[in-house]
C-alpha cells in the first residue's frame, strides 16, 4: 500500500518539476524575444577577450557572438538604457567586434582567421519597459582602421579635435577637463 502511494507521490513531484521547468523556460524565451535570425543561431562566445595586432591593434570583449545557420558570426552588445535607442558608439563598438572576430585566433570560433562575419550586429537594449533587439549595419574594416588612426593621432597630439555635434558628447568625454578648445555648449571632440 505504501509503495503505491510513494510511487504516486514521486510521479506528482516529477510532473510538478517538469511543469515548473517548462514555465520558467517559456518566461525566459518570452523575455528575450530573439530576432528571427538569432532564434535559429547558436551562441558560440560570451564575454571572451579577443586581441589582434593585424591589420591593426584591437582589443575587445563581445557580450555575445552567435553562429548563424548560414555559417557567419553575428556580434551582440547588451546595453541598459532609459530608452531603446542605438547610439553611434554602439555601431562603432559592434564594428570593432566584427574586425576582431574576422581576424582573431580563438579555438572556439569556427574556421580560422578570415571567417565570415555579418555586415550587421544587434544591440540588445534593456530598458525599464522591457527588452528590445535592434539591428544596426556595421562599419567597414577600412572605416574602423580610419577611426583607430584618428584616435591615435588625437592621443599623440598630431591632430586637433573637431567640435562635437551635440553637447551630450562632451559630458561623457574623458578628455573634457583638459580640452583646449572647449567653447560653451559646443565642445570639440
N, C-alpha and C positions, 0 to 999 in steps of 0.2 A: 504494500500500500504506500509506504513512504517512498519507494523507488519511483512510482508513477507520479507522485506529487513533485518529487525532486526533478524529474525529467520535464514536467510541465513548467516548473519554475525556471529551469535553465533555458527552455525554449522561449519563454516570455522575456527573460532578460536578454537573450540573443536578439530577439525581434526588436526590443526597445533600443538596444545598442545600434542595430542596423538603421532603424528609422532616424535616430539622432544623428548618426554619421551622414546619412544622405541629406538630411535637412541642413546640416552645417555646410556640406559641400555646395548645395544649391545656393545658400546665402552667400557663400564666398564667391561663387561664379557670378551671381547676380550683381554683387558689389563691384566686381572688377569690370564686367561688361566689356570684354575684349573686343577690339575691332575684328571683323570677319577674317582678315588675313592672319592676324596673330592667334585667333582661336584655333587655327589649324597648325600653327607653328610650334616648335619645341624650344623651351628655354635651354640655352647652352652655356650661358655665362651670367653671373650675378656678382657685382661688386669686386671684380678682379682687376688689379692694376696692370695696365699694358704700357710698354715703353718701346719706342723706336728711335733710331738715330738717323735713318734714311727713309724717305727722301728729305726729312727734316727731323729735328729733335722734338718729340712729343711724348707727353706722359698723360695718362687719363685712366679713369676708373668708371666704365659704363655701369649704370644701375642694373640694366638687364640687356641681354642680347638674345634674340630669337633666331632660330634657323627656320626659314620659310620652306614649305614643302617643295618649292621650285629650286631650292639649293642656295639661296642667297641669305645673308645675315641682315637683320633689322635691329638697329640700336634704339633703346628706350631710355628716357630720362624721366624720373618721377620728381615732381615739384609740388610743394604745399603752398597754396596761394589763397588770397581772399576771393579772387575771381579766376575763372577758367580762361586764361589768356596766355598765349605764347609770346615770348619776348625774343628780340634779335639774338641775345646771348644764348638762348636755348638752341636756336638754329645753329649758331656757331659751335656750341658745345657738342651737339649731335654730329656735326660735320667733322670735327676733330676725332670723335669716336670712330666715324666711318674710315678715316685715313688710318687710324690705329688698327682697326680690325682688318683692313686690307693688307697691312704690312707686318703686323706683329707675329712673332713666333710664340704660339701658345698651344700646347699639346691638346687641349680640349676643344679647340676650334676645328671645324672641318677643313680639310685640304691644307695647303701651305700658303705662305705669303703670296699675295696676288689674288686671294679668294674674292668671290663676288659679294658685294655689299650693296644693299638697296640704295636708290637715289633719294630715299625719304627715310624719316625716322619718326618716332612717336614721342610726344610729351604726355605722360600720364599725370594729369592735374588732379590734386586732392584739394577740395575746397569745402567750406562749411556746408555747401549744398549737395555734396556728393563728389564722386569721381567722374572724370571725363578723359577720354583719349583723343588727342588731336595730332593729326599727321602734319608734317612740315617737310618741304623739299630741302635737300641738303646742298651746301656749297660744294663746288668742285674742289679737287685736290689743289689745283693751281690757286684758287681763291683762298684756301686755308694757308697755303705757303705764303701768299702776299700778306695775310693778316699776321702770321708769325714773324715775317720780316719787318713789318711795320712796328710790331711790339718791341722787337729787338732794337730798332732804331730809336724808338722813344725812350727805352730804358738806358741806352748808351748816350742819349742826348744829341744824336746826329739828325734827329727830325723834330720838328715843332708840333705840338698838339694842335688839333683843329677844334673849333668851337663845337660844343655839343648841340644836338638838335632839340634837346629837351632838358630842362633844368633838373629833372629827377635823375638823370645820368650822373650829374655832378655829385649829388647827395651820396651815391654809392661808390664813387671813385676813391680808390685807396690813396691816390696822389693829390687829393683835393687841398690839403693843408699847405702843401709846398708848391702849388700851381702858380707859376709866374705870370700867367695871363688871365687870372680869374677876374671876370668883369660882371659884377651884378648877377643877374639870373642866367646870363649866357657864359657859362664856364667852359673853357676848352677841354677837350679830352684827347 
